[in-house]
């Protein structure tokens, strides 16, 4: 809701409160103000000028030479606007003036003739183009004849106005109107509300019943319908002040009839609709449910096919409007309209919402009907519009309103008492404080000692319970005035569980390794739900869980793996020239061990990652490291080392994974996930280059985690490094040899690392050479060469016996 500060001043005395201060007060009272913007940047030395003469420029067909009276002097100004003419009153920026955007006006010569100033359009004065009336969008702005020559234009054009943008939640439909905001601001500032005039001088010689009658067939959807007739209207621009207020509220002015309905919509929060009475072609309004496949051409020129869930206004024969949403093209008010049929009605919110969803025609009117309008303002809004049509369109208002009325207007009654309120809020308010708050809210009430019986006005449909009134008292009393304490006392401060700590530690490590977190859908399609499922999950699940009513085929199944959706994110970004990517996600998969789901599926927390492209690059050294199997394996190994959980890897073959670059991740011989490269076929399908993934069962990882503090003393004694290379059969895993070295070399061998693999010349067919680096170190003494050599030979013997290997010379 956009609220004009200057418009609001019509209803509430804002005193010296600035727009920014008012925004802060409104926000503190419970309705968030998202921002304050001014209609235009400040201009200087722009005044009303009178075009005394307008002649063609002697040397330019599209320029006009104007003599403009600005009060104290007459200026010669060259203007290229197509609509400039003698006798107009226009906005003139005098020499030395500064326009929005720090645009300075100087004396210049155009085609040899001096120009002293500029005749301005609204756009040049800082008003957004989308709000400028279409008839002057390409030209200068012309003031009404009563504008005073030499008067500054800021107030005349509302350029000094500020607009507050309110974030109105669904329960505060009252704040979708200027009067609703006025009541709110009046309560905050403890000021009265000045209500608009509704005194209409009607044509008593005629009755509206001679022109129109109302019949409602769908009473449950339309409990009130009022029709007014205004004759002999003159279609012309609406008054300047009204156009200013509409533009500040984000609505483009059109003509006086349409502008008045929009103005009252914003003022009262009650949508209205104006029909051309002569085009209505009937003396009877019938409101009914639409028939299936019935059609109507709406004001936007679109033919729409209706269903029996839509509510329509008809002339007894065919639809002329979609109730609460949009009028029909056939009865549109145009420049030729002379007689207006004005609708003020109360429509069912759910029906309007369904029609909006079906047609996509969301508007200021439908928004208010969807959230709920004040039943006591429906007819008043129609009367207010009649008054404005009388004043600014020269209309003659026919006496009375043709009505159907079964609308419930009873006020809700809520009981409150001082003791109960103080107990809930922890305050020490007096009965006088509460009575004062109710008066500021302008709620009628009866008081008996500290008991209050509050009659809630119908404009506040959100208040029905004691708790609602409690909130009203609290926010007007001031949230800042409420006492505060720590929940449960200072000795019971909150904390996080061990599982939450572990999740944070895992995320911190993975992010520290260089991966970015991603969040994907937990729902996937039939093809992806079967892909990249970890073996331990595939062994226990029977079938993926399907939704009974999916949003779409792409979101039909609960996922059994995070990786397919993660790979879609990689593919999406790669298609947009992002080639070096590393993502991870911590989330749930959903496992069902039953053919027919009778219980909720088990949720299992998993950690998945996907990497592609360049892992690291040193531009100066011209070094580049692409993502490969060992990068991903190193990340996973580092995570388990960080958590101090022993882990092993074993080569495997899995569907959709590269057959030679895939490994199971195991804790104590129990599979907890896998890692490796995607199969080239799948990579091509997803339009990816070499891509590596990992997937871990965090439930098992967390179960294996033991939070036992450990300390390793910094070695005091020197270490000895030995390298050794074994000739092995191709089918022998280097990791198996490493494990034997660690077992035989313990406790003297402190660390074993593989640092080289060689296959090629000088080796027999079917053989390979793997080199290991051994670090010897004793925590309590300096090792002697004899001790190291003895251990070294034992390792050679053990590897030789187990793997038929020998040392490469």
VEXVOPA-385645 format. One line per 5 residues: number of its first residue (from 1); for each residue x, y, z of C-alpha. Coordinates in Angstrom, 2 decimals. Layout:
N
NUM) X,Y,Z; ...
This chain:
809
1) 0.00,0.00,0.00; 1.46,3.33,-1.10; 0.46,6.14,1.26; 0.84,9.78,0.22; 2.00,11.92,3.15
6) 0.23,15.01,1.78; -2.98,13.06,1.15; -2.88,11.62,4.66; -2.75,15.16,6.08; -6.34,15.64,4.87
11) -7.56,13.23,7.53; -5.06,13.53,10.39; -3.09,16.45,11.79; 0.49,15.22,11.42; 1.97,18.27,13.13
16) 5.74,18.50,12.76; 6.23,14.75,12.30; 8.41,14.16,9.22; 7.65,11.34,6.79; 10.65,9.39,8.07
21) 9.59,9.83,11.70; 6.03,8.80,10.84; 7.34,5.70,9.06; 9.30,4.70,12.18; 6.23,5.18,14.41
26) 3.99,3.12,12.11; 6.57,0.33,11.96; 6.88,0.26,15.75; 3.11,-0.05,16.06; 3.00,-3.22,13.99
31) 2.70,-2.37,10.27; 6.10,-2.41,8.60; 6.98,0.55,6.40; 9.35,-0.82,3.78; 10.55,2.58,2.64
36) 9.91,6.28,2.15; 10.33,7.79,-1.31; 9.67,11.33,-2.50; 7.52,11.95,-5.56; 10.34,13.89,-7.15
41) 13.80,15.17,-6.46; 13.77,18.79,-5.29; 13.66,21.41,-8.03; 14.42,25.11,-7.65; 13.00,28.18,-9.40
46) 10.21,26.39,-11.31; 7.01,28.47,-11.46; 3.69,28.76,-13.26; 4.01,30.72,-16.49; 1.44,32.09,-18.93
51) 2.12,31.60,-22.67; 1.30,35.07,-23.98; 2.21,34.21,-27.56; 3.36,31.14,-29.48; 4.80,31.36,-33.00
56) 6.78,29.01,-35.21; 10.56,29.30,-35.00; 11.69,31.00,-38.21; 14.45,28.45,-38.83; 12.99,25.19,-37.38
61) 9.68,23.51,-38.25; 9.38,21.62,-34.97; 10.27,24.46,-32.61; 8.01,27.20,-31.26; 9.02,30.69,-30.14
66) 7.03,31.54,-27.03; 6.70,34.67,-24.93; 5.97,33.49,-21.39; 4.83,35.66,-18.48; 6.24,34.31,-15.16
71) 4.89,37.12,-12.96; 7.86,39.40,-12.41; 9.07,39.29,-16.01; 8.32,37.94,-19.46; 10.72,35.31,-20.85
76) 11.39,34.33,-24.43; 11.49,30.52,-24.50; 11.93,28.13,-27.43; 9.86,24.97,-26.93; 9.64,21.80,-29.02
81) 6.61,20.22,-27.30; 3.83,19.37,-29.79; 1.05,20.54,-27.45; 2.33,24.02,-26.52; -0.09,26.83,-27.43
86) -0.96,30.43,-26.68; -3.10,30.98,-23.58; -1.76,28.01,-21.63; -0.48,28.04,-18.08; 2.62,25.90,-17.91
91) 5.54,24.91,-15.66; 8.52,27.14,-16.42; 12.08,26.55,-15.25; 13.65,29.99,-15.23; 17.34,30.57,-16.03
96) 19.37,29.31,-13.08; 16.75,26.71,-12.11; 17.88,23.19,-11.17; 15.72,20.21,-12.22; 15.89,16.61,-10.94
101) 19.16,14.91,-11.84; 21.04,18.19,-11.14; 19.99,19.48,-14.58; 20.76,23.23,-14.65; 18.83,25.63,-16.89
106) 20.88,28.25,-18.69; 20.30,30.90,-21.32; 21.05,29.33,-24.70; 20.70,30.06,-28.39; 18.69,27.67,-30.56
111) 19.05,28.19,-34.31; 20.32,31.71,-33.67; 17.53,32.82,-31.31; 17.97,33.22,-27.55; 15.94,30.98,-25.20
116) 15.64,32.01,-21.54; 14.43,28.98,-19.62; 12.43,25.85,-20.34; 8.75,24.88,-20.43; 8.64,21.54,-18.56
121) 6.86,18.21,-18.89; 5.97,16.14,-15.82; 8.76,13.72,-16.66; 11.29,16.56,-16.63; 9.99,17.54,-13.19
126) 10.79,14.05,-11.86; 7.48,12.15,-12.09; 7.79,8.58,-13.32; 6.60,8.14,-16.89; 4.29,5.19,-16.06
131) 2.12,7.48,-13.89; 1.84,10.38,-16.36; -1.56,10.64,-18.12; -1.30,9.28,-21.66; -2.67,12.47,-23.27
136) 0.32,14.51,-22.05; 2.98,11.76,-21.99; 4.74,13.27,-25.02; 4.25,16.92,-24.21; 4.35,19.65,-21.60
141) 1.98,19.83,-18.63; -0.80,22.42,-18.79; -2.23,23.80,-15.52; -5.92,24.56,-14.97; -6.95,28.15,-15.66
146) -7.16,29.04,-11.95; -3.41,28.50,-11.40; -1.63,31.70,-10.29; 1.11,32.97,-12.59; 4.49,33.09,-10.82
151) 3.46,30.56,-8.15; 6.02,27.78,-7.41; 4.87,24.46,-8.88; 6.03,22.17,-6.05; 2.76,22.23,-4.12
156) 0.56,22.52,-7.20; 2.04,19.31,-8.65; 2.59,17.60,-5.30; 6.31,17.36,-6.04; 7.12,17.85,-2.35
161) 5.11,14.77,-1.34; 6.60,11.69,0.31; 5.20,8.20,-0.26; 5.30,5.57,2.50; 5.26,1.97,1.27
166) 3.39,-0.18,3.81; 3.80,-3.96,3.88; 0.20,-4.80,4.72; -0.31,-8.37,5.91; -3.47,-10.36,5.21
171) -5.00,-9.69,8.65; -4.80,-5.90,8.30; -7.07,-5.33,5.30; -8.15,-2.05,6.94; -4.72,-0.58,6.13
176) -5.40,-0.95,2.39; -7.26,2.36,2.46; -6.29,5.93,3.26; -8.99,6.09,5.95; -7.72,2.85,7.47
181) -4.18,4.25,7.60; -5.60,7.50,8.97; -7.24,5.67,11.89; -3.94,3.89,12.53; -1.87,7.09,12.45
186) -4.47,8.94,14.54; -4.17,6.26,17.24; -0.37,6.49,17.15; -0.31,10.29,17.37; -3.42,10.54,19.59
191) -5.23,12.76,17.09; -8.84,12.78,15.78; -9.76,11.61,12.27; -11.39,14.06,9.86; -13.79,12.03,7.71
196) -14.53,13.03,4.10; -17.73,14.77,3.06; -20.58,12.53,1.86; -23.36,15.14,1.53; -24.86,14.72,-1.96
201) -27.45,17.05,-3.46; -29.75,14.57,-5.23; -32.38,15.09,-7.93; -35.47,14.53,-5.81; -37.76,14.75,-8.86
206) -36.52,11.37,-10.07; -35.98,8.01,-8.37; -33.28,5.51,-9.18; -35.99,2.84,-9.40; -37.14,4.45,-12.64
211) -33.74,3.67,-14.13; -32.48,0.41,-12.65; -33.38,-2.48,-10.34; -31.16,-5.12,-8.74; -31.69,-8.87,-8.51
216) -29.13,-11.16,-6.83; -29.37,-14.90,-7.47; -26.09,-15.88,-5.73; -26.89,-14.38,-2.32; -24.06,-16.29,-0.57
221) -21.52,-14.69,-2.91; -23.03,-11.21,-3.06; -24.94,-10.19,0.08; -25.02,-6.51,-0.90; -25.27,-4.79,-4.27
226) -25.96,-1.07,-4.62; -26.47,0.79,-7.89; -26.46,4.59,-8.30; -27.34,6.59,-11.40; -25.58,9.86,-12.26
231) -26.87,11.71,-15.32; -25.38,14.30,-17.65; -21.75,13.79,-16.67; -19.01,15.56,-18.64; -15.97,13.39,-19.32
236) -12.84,15.50,-18.83; -9.61,15.45,-16.79; -10.09,15.14,-13.06; -9.00,18.03,-10.80; -5.27,18.51,-10.39
241) -5.23,17.64,-6.67; -6.93,14.28,-7.40; -4.51,13.46,-10.21; -1.63,14.29,-7.87; -2.91,11.93,-5.17
246) -3.51,9.10,-7.65; -0.02,9.43,-9.14; 1.51,9.43,-5.65; -0.41,6.21,-4.95; 0.94,4.62,-8.13
251) -2.15,4.97,-10.34; -2.16,6.71,-13.73; -4.99,9.28,-14.11; -7.36,8.62,-17.04; -10.50,10.78,-16.86
256) -12.67,12.22,-14.12; -15.12,9.30,-13.88; -12.48,6.57,-13.76; -10.23,8.67,-11.52; -13.05,9.21,-9.02
261) -13.74,5.48,-8.72; -10.01,4.87,-8.20; -9.77,7.72,-5.72; -12.64,6.39,-3.60; -11.18,2.88,-3.86
266) -7.97,4.15,-2.25; -9.76,6.46,0.17; -12.36,4.01,1.52; -10.77,0.67,0.57; -14.04,-0.13,-1.26
271) -13.83,-1.00,-4.98; -16.39,0.64,-7.26; -17.19,0.17,-10.93; -18.71,2.65,-13.38; -20.81,1.42,-16.33
276) -21.98,3.50,-19.25; -25.70,3.42,-18.45; -26.77,3.86,-22.07; -24.62,0.91,-23.18; -25.95,-1.24,-20.34
281) -29.06,-1.80,-22.48; -31.27,-2.87,-19.60; -33.12,-1.51,-16.60; -32.23,-4.57,-14.55; -29.00,-5.78,-12.96
286) -28.82,-9.53,-12.31; -25.94,-10.95,-10.27; -25.48,-14.68,-10.72; -22.98,-17.47,-11.11; -21.61,-17.75,-14.61
291) -22.60,-20.63,-16.83; -19.93,-23.10,-17.93; -18.31,-21.96,-21.21; -20.07,-18.59,-21.06; -17.84,-15.81,-22.41
296) -17.17,-12.13,-21.69; -14.81,-9.62,-23.27; -13.15,-7.71,-20.44; -11.80,-4.14,-20.47; -8.38,-5.36,-21.60
301) -9.93,-6.63,-24.85; -9.51,-10.31,-23.99; -12.37,-12.76,-24.45; -12.58,-14.99,-21.39; -14.34,-18.30,-20.98
306) -16.09,-18.64,-17.64; -17.11,-21.47,-15.31; -19.81,-21.82,-12.68; -17.20,-20.83,-10.06; -17.18,-17.26,-11.42
311) -19.60,-14.55,-10.29; -20.82,-12.18,-13.00; -22.82,-8.96,-13.22; -25.33,-9.18,-16.07; -27.96,-6.98,-17.69
316) -30.37,-9.88,-17.41; -29.05,-11.41,-20.62; -25.28,-11.53,-20.90; -22.37,-10.77,-18.51; -21.17,-7.17,-18.39
321) -18.55,-7.55,-15.64; -16.55,-10.14,-13.69; -17.62,-9.43,-10.11; -14.86,-7.75,-8.13; -12.24,-8.29,-10.83
326) -12.82,-6.38,-14.09; -15.63,-4.79,-16.07; -16.73,-5.69,-19.57; -15.61,-3.85,-22.70; -19.15,-3.37,-24.00
331) -20.20,-1.10,-21.09; -16.93,0.83,-20.71; -17.02,4.51,-19.83; -15.62,6.49,-22.79; -15.34,10.13,-23.83
336) -18.90,9.91,-25.24; -20.45,8.70,-21.96; -23.12,10.98,-20.49; -24.95,8.77,-17.99; -23.13,6.60,-15.44
341) -24.37,3.53,-13.60; -22.20,3.20,-10.47; -21.74,-0.12,-8.68; -20.88,-0.44,-4.97; -21.03,-4.07,-3.83
346) -19.74,-6.64,-1.36; -18.39,-9.80,-3.05; -17.27,-13.10,-1.53; -13.47,-13.13,-1.08; -12.97,-16.79,-2.07
351) -14.93,-16.41,-5.31; -12.94,-13.32,-6.28; -9.69,-15.14,-5.48; -10.67,-18.11,-7.68; -11.53,-15.79,-10.57
356) -8.23,-13.94,-10.19; -6.32,-17.23,-10.22; -8.23,-18.42,-13.26; -7.86,-15.21,-15.29; -4.63,-13.73,-13.91
361) -6.46,-10.37,-13.57; -5.13,-9.20,-10.23; -5.92,-5.55,-9.54; -6.26,-3.01,-6.75; -9.98,-3.91,-6.57
366) -9.58,-7.68,-6.47; -6.83,-7.40,-3.84; -9.19,-5.60,-1.49; -12.10,-7.98,-2.06; -9.76,-10.94,-1.47
371) -8.59,-9.56,1.88; -12.03,-8.31,2.94; -13.73,-4.90,2.85; -15.60,-3.03,5.57; -19.33,-3.83,5.20
376) -20.25,-0.45,6.70; -18.29,1.44,4.06; -19.74,-0.19,0.93; -22.70,2.14,0.45; -20.83,5.14,1.92
381) -18.16,4.73,-0.77; -20.84,4.82,-3.46; -22.33,8.00,-1.98; -18.85,9.59,-1.73; -18.24,8.83,-5.41
386) -21.63,10.34,-6.32; -20.64,13.55,-4.53; -17.32,13.75,-6.41; -19.03,13.03,-9.75; -21.45,15.83,-8.95
391) -18.62,18.24,-8.11; -16.05,17.35,-10.77; -18.06,15.84,-13.63; -21.12,18.07,-13.42; -23.32,15.01,-12.87
396) -26.87,15.00,-11.56; -27.32,12.29,-8.92; -30.68,10.52,-9.14; -32.29,10.07,-5.71; -31.77,6.79,-3.88
401) -29.87,3.60,-4.62; -31.17,0.42,-6.19; -30.14,-2.18,-3.62; -30.11,-5.82,-2.65; -29.11,-5.97,1.02
406) -28.64,-9.02,3.21; -25.19,-7.98,4.44; -24.19,-8.68,8.06; -22.88,-5.49,9.68; -22.89,-6.49,13.36
411) -19.86,-5.35,15.36; -17.84,-7.96,17.23; -17.84,-7.67,21.04; -14.69,-8.53,23.03; -14.34,-8.56,26.83
416) -11.05,-7.42,28.38; -9.89,-6.48,31.86; -6.91,-4.67,33.29; -5.62,-7.55,35.46; -5.68,-10.09,32.66
421) -3.93,-7.73,30.26; -1.17,-6.91,32.76; -0.66,-10.61,33.55; -0.22,-11.39,29.88; 2.02,-8.45,29.03
426) 3.94,-8.22,32.29; 3.00,-4.54,32.50; 1.55,-2.33,35.21; -0.99,-0.45,33.08; -3.84,1.23,34.88
431) -7.48,1.15,33.87; -7.04,4.74,32.71; -4.20,3.67,30.39; -6.38,1.01,28.76; -9.34,3.37,28.43
436) -7.04,5.93,26.80; -5.77,3.30,24.33; -9.34,2.37,23.33; -10.19,6.04,22.79; -7.11,6.50,20.61
441) -8.19,3.48,18.55; -11.69,5.03,18.37; -13.29,1.80,19.61; -16.62,2.17,21.43; -16.63,0.49,24.85
446) -18.47,0.19,28.14; -16.48,0.19,31.36; -17.34,-1.42,34.69; -14.44,-0.87,37.14; -11.48,-2.58,35.40
451) -13.73,-4.57,33.02; -14.19,-3.36,29.42; -16.77,-4.48,26.89; -15.34,-3.37,23.55; -17.45,-3.00,20.40
456) -14.98,-3.52,17.57; -15.79,-1.44,14.46; -16.40,-3.45,11.30; -13.39,-1.81,9.65; -11.24,-4.00,11.93
461) -12.30,-7.46,10.83; -9.09,-8.91,12.27; -10.23,-8.45,15.90; -12.50,-11.18,17.27; -10.76,-12.55,20.41
466) -9.28,-11.33,23.68; -5.81,-12.02,22.26; -6.54,-9.69,19.33; -7.48,-6.87,21.68; -4.43,-7.66,23.82
471) -2.26,-7.05,20.77; -4.03,-3.76,20.03; -3.49,-2.52,23.57; 0.16,-3.62,23.53; 1.08,-1.99,20.23
476) -0.63,1.34,20.96; 0.77,1.35,24.51; 4.14,0.80,22.82; 6.17,-2.37,22.39; 9.18,-0.42,23.64
481) 7.36,0.12,26.94; 6.86,-3.59,27.59; 9.21,-5.05,30.22; 11.62,-7.72,29.06; 13.28,-10.65,30.84
486) 15.41,-13.57,29.79; 13.26,-16.70,29.35; 13.69,-19.03,32.31; 16.23,-16.82,34.04; 19.90,-16.20,33.34
491) 20.94,-19.65,34.57; 19.18,-21.45,31.73; 20.69,-20.00,28.60; 19.97,-21.84,25.37; 22.33,-24.07,23.49
496) 22.56,-26.40,20.53; 22.57,-30.17,20.52; 25.57,-32.32,19.67; 23.91,-33.22,16.35; 23.49,-29.54,15.50
501) 27.12,-28.90,16.41; 28.23,-31.75,14.16; 26.17,-30.46,11.24; 27.76,-27.04,11.66; 31.25,-28.53,11.87
506) 30.69,-30.55,8.70; 29.39,-27.50,6.84; 32.28,-25.36,8.04; 34.80,-27.93,6.84; 33.21,-28.44,3.42
511) 32.89,-24.70,2.87; 36.48,-24.26,4.01; 37.51,-26.82,1.41; 36.09,-24.53,-1.27; 32.57,-25.81,-1.96
516) 29.47,-23.60,-1.99; 26.25,-24.67,-0.29; 23.19,-25.37,-2.41; 19.55,-26.11,-1.60; 17.56,-28.14,-4.12
521) 14.06,-29.60,-4.24; 13.35,-32.71,-2.16; 11.05,-33.76,-5.00; 12.26,-35.10,-8.32; 11.09,-36.83,-11.49
526) 10.76,-40.51,-12.38; 14.06,-40.64,-14.27; 16.26,-38.89,-11.69; 14.77,-40.66,-8.65; 16.45,-43.88,-9.82
531) 19.88,-42.37,-10.43; 23.01,-42.26,-8.28; 21.54,-44.06,-5.29; 24.16,-45.14,-2.78; 24.42,-48.98,-2.49
536) 23.41,-49.10,1.18; 20.23,-47.16,0.33; 19.42,-49.28,-2.72; 19.66,-52.43,-0.56; 16.90,-51.33,1.87
541) 14.42,-49.37,-0.23; 11.78,-51.05,-2.37; 10.52,-48.13,-4.43; 10.55,-44.34,-4.33; 7.66,-42.62,-2.55
546) 5.27,-40.97,-5.04; 3.07,-38.01,-4.20; -0.67,-38.47,-4.55; -1.12,-34.94,-5.96; 2.22,-33.71,-7.37
551) 2.73,-30.13,-8.53; 4.14,-31.45,-11.80; 5.77,-34.55,-13.26; 9.16,-33.00,-12.45; 8.28,-33.00,-8.74
556) 6.46,-36.30,-8.35; 8.78,-38.43,-6.16; 10.57,-37.97,-2.86; 14.27,-38.18,-3.64; 16.50,-41.15,-2.85
561) 19.64,-39.20,-3.69; 20.58,-35.52,-3.58; 23.01,-35.82,-6.48; 20.61,-35.69,-9.50; 19.22,-32.28,-8.53
566) 22.72,-31.06,-7.63; 23.93,-32.07,-11.10; 21.03,-30.16,-12.67; 22.33,-27.05,-10.87; 25.82,-27.68,-12.31
571) 24.34,-28.12,-15.78; 22.24,-24.94,-15.44; 25.26,-22.85,-14.42; 27.57,-24.38,-17.00; 25.07,-23.43,-19.72
576) 25.57,-19.85,-18.53; 29.36,-19.94,-18.94; 30.19,-20.84,-15.32; 32.64,-23.71,-15.79; 34.57,-24.00,-12.50
581) 32.00,-25.18,-10.00; 31.93,-26.95,-6.66; 28.62,-27.38,-4.80; 27.49,-29.34,-1.79; 24.17,-29.92,-0.06
586) 23.28,-31.31,3.34; 19.72,-32.59,3.27; 17.34,-35.52,3.67; 16.46,-38.41,1.44; 13.30,-40.45,2.01
591) 13.50,-44.23,2.30; 10.55,-46.62,2.31; 11.06,-50.33,2.90; 7.46,-51.24,2.02; 5.86,-51.88,-1.35
596) 2.71,-50.06,-0.25; 3.35,-47.07,1.96; 1.46,-47.40,5.24; 3.85,-45.40,7.42; 5.91,-42.28,6.96
601) 9.16,-42.87,5.02; 12.42,-42.73,6.98; 14.36,-39.51,6.55; 18.10,-39.97,6.27; 20.50,-37.03,6.48
606) 23.11,-37.10,3.73; 25.96,-34.93,2.50; 26.49,-34.76,-1.24; 28.87,-32.80,-3.43; 29.54,-32.27,-7.13
611) 32.63,-30.66,-8.68; 33.73,-29.84,-12.22; 36.28,-27.67,-14.02; 39.46,-26.16,-12.57; 40.09,-26.78,-8.87
616) 42.99,-24.34,-8.42; 45.03,-22.08,-10.66; 48.27,-20.17,-10.16; 48.33,-17.68,-13.01; 51.82,-16.36,-12.33
621) 53.36,-19.82,-12.25; 51.07,-20.90,-15.13; 49.94,-23.89,-13.10; 46.43,-25.28,-13.25; 44.86,-28.19,-11.36
626) 41.68,-29.74,-12.75; 39.19,-31.51,-10.52; 39.93,-35.26,-10.46; 39.25,-38.35,-8.40; 41.95,-37.51,-5.87
631) 40.62,-34.00,-5.23; 37.22,-35.41,-4.25; 38.77,-38.27,-2.29; 41.01,-35.76,-0.50; 38.00,-33.66,0.55
636) 36.21,-36.71,1.95; 39.37,-38.00,3.66; 39.97,-34.58,5.15; 36.41,-34.48,6.52; 36.84,-37.84,8.28
641) 40.25,-36.83,9.62; 38.64,-33.62,10.92; 35.99,-35.70,12.71; 38.64,-38.25,13.82; 36.73,-41.17,12.29
646) 38.80,-43.94,10.62; 37.59,-44.53,7.06; 38.56,-46.82,4.20; 37.91,-46.76,0.47; 37.34,-49.75,-1.79
651) 37.06,-49.79,-5.57; 33.60,-50.54,-6.94; 31.38,-50.29,-10.01; 28.05,-48.44,-9.77; 25.41,-47.50,-12.31
656) 25.93,-44.04,-13.85; 29.48,-43.90,-12.45; 32.80,-44.29,-14.29; 33.74,-48.00,-13.95; 37.40,-47.30,-13.17
661) 37.05,-44.18,-11.01; 34.55,-45.04,-8.31; 34.99,-46.11,-4.69; 32.84,-47.05,-1.71; 33.37,-45.16,1.54
666) 33.37,-47.49,4.54; 33.50,-47.14,8.32; 34.38,-50.40,10.12; 33.54,-52.39,6.94; 30.09,-50.75,6.70
671) 29.29,-48.76,3.56; 28.37,-45.13,4.29; 28.51,-43.71,0.77; 30.51,-43.48,-2.42; 32.59,-41.11,-4.51
676) 33.99,-40.93,-8.02; 33.50,-39.64,-11.55; 30.19,-39.62,-13.39; 29.88,-42.00,-16.31; 30.79,-40.21,-19.57
681) 27.35,-41.04,-20.99; 25.59,-39.24,-18.14; 28.05,-36.34,-18.37; 27.19,-35.94,-22.05; 23.46,-36.13,-21.33
686) 23.78,-33.30,-18.77; 26.17,-31.35,-21.05; 28.95,-31.51,-18.44; 32.70,-31.99,-18.72; 34.49,-34.34,-16.30
691) 32.43,-34.20,-13.12; 33.16,-35.83,-9.77; 30.70,-36.47,-6.95; 30.49,-37.81,-3.42; 27.54,-38.92,-1.31
696) 27.76,-39.73,2.42; 25.31,-41.06,4.99; 25.67,-38.57,7.83; 23.45,-40.65,10.13; 26.15,-43.35,10.20
701) 28.94,-40.79,10.32; 27.41,-39.08,13.36; 26.83,-42.46,15.05; 30.54,-43.25,14.62; 31.63,-39.91,15.99
706) 32.98,-39.91,19.54; 33.62,-36.53,21.03; 36.66,-37.56,23.07; 39.25,-34.80,23.42; 42.65,-36.01,22.22
711) 46.15,-34.62,22.55; 49.25,-35.58,20.63; 52.53,-34.32,22.02; 54.75,-32.39,19.64; 57.71,-34.66,18.79
716) 60.96,-33.71,20.53; 63.17,-36.07,18.54; 64.23,-35.99,14.88; 62.49,-38.05,12.19; 64.01,-40.20,9.46
721) 62.46,-40.46,5.98; 62.82,-43.55,3.78; 61.39,-44.04,0.28; 60.64,-47.42,-1.22; 59.19,-48.49,-4.57
726) 57.55,-51.90,-5.11; 56.97,-53.69,-8.39; 53.39,-55.01,-8.11; 50.89,-56.81,-10.28; 48.40,-54.45,-11.93
731) 45.49,-55.95,-9.98; 47.09,-55.14,-6.58; 45.68,-52.03,-4.93; 48.22,-49.51,-3.69; 46.08,-48.89,-0.63
736) 46.30,-52.56,0.43; 50.09,-52.37,0.32; 50.01,-49.15,2.31; 47.91,-50.84,5.00; 50.47,-53.68,5.34
741) 53.32,-51.17,5.64; 51.47,-49.34,8.42; 50.75,-52.58,10.32; 54.28,-54.00,10.08; 56.04,-50.64,10.59
746) 54.09,-49.71,13.75; 54.94,-48.11,16.12; 58.10,-46.67,14.51; 56.54,-45.73,11.16; 54.63,-42.53,11.91
751) 53.26,-41.83,8.43; 53.01,-43.60,5.04; 52.20,-41.78,1.80; 52.04,-42.87,-1.84; 53.90,-40.37,-3.98
756) 54.44,-42.03,-7.39; 52.91,-44.53,-9.82; 54.82,-45.70,-12.87; 53.78,-47.97,-15.75; 55.71,-48.19,-19.00
761) 59.22,-48.91,-20.30; 61.51,-51.24,-18.35; 58.57,-52.94,-16.61; 57.11,-56.32,-17.46; 53.63,-56.49,-18.93
766) 50.98,-56.56,-16.22; 53.28,-54.83,-13.70; 53.37,-51.38,-12.12; 55.65,-49.51,-9.76; 54.25,-47.69,-6.72
771) 56.55,-45.59,-4.53; 55.91,-44.97,-0.82; 57.38,-42.41,1.53; 57.88,-43.70,5.13; 58.42,-41.33,8.05
776) 60.14,-42.92,11.08; 59.88,-41.18,14.44; 59.85,-42.24,18.09; 58.14,-40.01,20.68; 60.69,-40.71,23.44
781) 64.08,-41.17,21.80; 66.23,-40.66,18.74; 66.07,-43.68,16.47; 69.26,-45.43,15.44; 70.01,-46.48,11.88
786) 69.97,-50.16,12.93; 66.39,-49.86,14.30; 65.15,-48.15,11.15; 66.88,-50.66,8.87; 65.44,-53.62,10.80
791) 61.91,-52.25,10.46; 62.53,-51.42,6.80; 63.55,-54.99,5.97; 60.54,-56.45,7.82; 58.28,-54.30,5.65
796) 59.97,-55.49,2.44; 59.64,-59.12,3.52; 55.97,-58.79,4.48; 54.99,-57.04,1.24; 56.98,-59.61,-0.78
801) 55.25,-62.53,0.91; 51.70,-61.14,0.67; 51.74,-59.57,-2.78; 54.62,-61.37,-4.57; 56.24,-57.95,-4.89
806) 59.85,-56.90,-4.99; 61.72,-53.66,-4.53; 62.37,-51.67,-7.68; 66.11,-51.09,-8.11
